[in-house]
Amino acid sequence: MKLITNPFIVFALLAFGTVNAQFSDDPLNAVLETKDAQNFWKAFDKMEISTTNPFIEYIENGSPGVKAFIRHRIINADSLYATVKKNKEEYLKTRNTLTNINSIDKKLKASYSALKYWYPQAKFPTVYFVYGRMNTGGNSSDEGISIGTELFKNLDGVVPLITHEMIHYQQNNKGGENLLKQALTEGGADFVGEFISGEPMNVKAFQYGEAHSDKLYKEFVARYKTDDLRDWFYWTSKKDDRPNDLGYWIGYKICEAYFNKQTDKHKAIHDILNIEDPFVFLKESGFLDSYIQQYAKEKNLKVDDFFKEFSGEPSEVTFVVTVPDKKDEVYISGNQKGLGNWNAASVKMNKKNDLERTLTLKIYLPAQLKFTKGTWDQEAEVKGLEKGQNIRIEEVKSKKISYTISNWFKN
């Protein structure tokens, strides 16, 4: 198949700045980079005639946007080749997606300029239009923003997606890994993105959420301290007819309530992008207050404890871990200071004997943790848990808790 050339690429790069820029402080000089799409189609056209995998070259010559898509998305050239070959007709439907890329130029510039007004610290990284394995529409990383072009037959919905990812690039949210933080991170990107662009994201989830709000608010209040994202992000248990990603909707609602309560709207945007404590933010928003009070009364709990990540006094626990090799060094990483705040190398266990490591700590509940070799590239596979699953401690029934590491794996 003959390669379709794209003269609009020159326009896009001229309109948004120089191709070598990593980011710009000026919203009018931000870059749209489309050369990866050209390289993808060159590789695509070689599939039937090449004796080697043509996508090796696509990845090796890829932009930082492609590199950011490797982990968890493209994986490697062989994975990409297999996916493209299996879904060849679907990829072909996107061949001309970027032909009218100049049509989103003014909308993006206007949205970027609005963000700069409301958040003067904003920086505008390069947006890379790449091709992946049909599993991600957009991604924000230190390298910039990557758009999975293979998921778009046209440019409808691309502007709010880029704006959403642009907000992620600005965010500096703190706090443990829990449902509330995830909702505020994604919902905050939706809220600010819509505020500056005028275009909503996740319309289906928003419509469903509004129609079933009472039920969903009650469910969220009972779960927002946990790390269980099921039925709120990325997948559902099929217990009802809800769509994916209702967490975006409820996070949007909390951020909207916080924004509306603030007199200084510039500060409000700053706060949404730099949440220091998700639980304090929720409290200051006033959103869900009546539901929290109702739930606390039913469970005979203190309302104030709902606005803290942990409640009560810490429990002293001795961890005992059996390792597969006598040379193994083990680190604990978890959701609080005593567990290293998810730093893979800050809390090292002691060697009790050849195959046992032990450490006594004071932990707050609920606790979440994992074991590593001091890096997230070497994470423990713990007997009795799914690979990659967090260990969760809701209550302490014994002062000694034992685990067995069956293997180490690389993320």
HELIX and SHEET records of a PDB file:
HELIX    1   1 PHE A    8  PHE A   16  1                                   9    
HELIX    2   2 PRO A   27  ASN A   29  5                                   3    
HELIX    3   3 LYS A   35  LYS A   46  1                                  12    
HELIX    4   4 PHE A   55  GLU A   60  1                                   6    
HELIX    5   5 PRO A   64  PHE A   69  1                                   6    
HELIX    6   6 ILE A   70  ILE A   74  3                                   5    
HELIX    7   7 ALA A   77  LYS A   86  1                                  10    
HELIX    8   8 LYS A   88  LEU A   92  1                                   5    
HELIX    9   9 THR A   97  ILE A  104  5                                   8    
HELIX   10  10 ASP A  105  TRP A  118  1                                  14    
HELIX   11  11 THR A  149  LEU A  151  5                                   3    
HELIX   12  12 VAL A  158  GLN A  170  1                                  13    
HELIX   13  13 LEU A  179  SER A  197  1                                  19    
HELIX   14  14 VAL A  203  ALA A  211  1                                   9    
HELIX   15  15 SER A  213  ARG A  223  1                                  11    
HELIX   16  16 LEU A  246  LYS A  261  1                                  16    
HELIX   17  17 LYS A  265  LEU A  273  1                                   9    
HELIX   18  18 PRO A  278  SER A  285  1                                   8    
HELIX   19  19 ASP A  289  LYS A  299  1                                  11    
HELIX   20  20 VAL A  303  PHE A  307  5                                   5    
HELIX   21  21 LYS A  337  LEU A  339  5                                   3    
SHEET    1   A 2 PHE A  23  SER A  24  0                                        
SHEET    2   A 2 PHE A 124  PRO A 125 -1                                        
SHEET    1   B 4 LEU A  32  GLU A  33  0                                        
SHEET    2   B 4 VAL A 127  VAL A 130  1                                        
SHEET    3   B 4 GLY A 144  GLY A 148  1                                        
SHEET    4   B 4 GLY A 138  SER A 141 -1                                        
SHEET    1   C 5 ASN A 350  ASN A 353  0                                        
SHEET    2   C 5 GLU A 356  ILE A 363 -1                                        
SHEET    3   C 5 SER A 315  THR A 322 -1                                        
SHEET    4   C 5 LYS A 400  PHE A 409  1                                        
SHEET    5   C 5 GLU A 379  VAL A 382 -1                                        
SHEET    1   D 3 TYR A 331  GLY A 334  0                                        
SHEET    2   D 3 ALA A 367  THR A 372 -1                                        
SHEET    3   D 3 ILE A 391  ILE A 393 -1                                        
END                                                                             
